């Protein structure tokens, strides 16, 4: 058996998330259906670097699967893209060691969150950016608040109460902001992220930027280890899984 690693992108608007669920269309479901066709009906299970929620996008999700087929690395993208729906695309494929695992071998991830700052939100961006609703954030204050999140902390306050993960200590390596025309982008890199952690950080820093919270309140929110102390969870359509980092 060969293990194939792929980098994929998808528009999350039409999915109930990445992972297969009892009801609703998912990215994993579409990938495994296309692989079953290539494998003449044999089921192929796909593993990903992590789940994304309904409406969340990916420009650099990583998956792997095992196959007995001898398709060359350079042919996998075409073989799958011709069988996948238009909202999923394989960007790159390569054979890797059998010890590689898309999730457990990952050493870090980068997410991007996008707000649309236009007074009148574009109907063409409604699935791909979070509307500002006429608010103009102070990016300097957002950067000041974000600085308190850099490092290794217990991120209980920035994690959905629905999670069953007990260890909520994570390391955030970098957060930066960039204004692009009528859009504000936040890029965040870390060793790993809890359920809804990036969206809660985005919502909290937005509250800082719009004056609902003081930048110096962020350390207090961290110390409280209480989800109720942080800001609202930012909408899913602004979030993109951009890159997954692996060692050599």
Secondary structure, DSSP 8 states (H G I E B T S, - for coil): -EEEEEEEEE-GGG-SBSS--SSS--HHHHHHHHHHHHTTT-----EES---BTT-EEEEEEEEEEE-----HHHHHHHHHTTS-TTEEEEEEEEE-TT--TTTTEEEEEEEEEEE--SS--TTSTTTSEE-TT----HHHHHHHHHTT-EEEE-GGGS-TT---S--EEEEEEEEEEEETTEEEEEEEES---TTHHHHHHHHHHHHHTTSS-GGGHHHHHHHT-GGGS-----GGGEEEEEEEE--
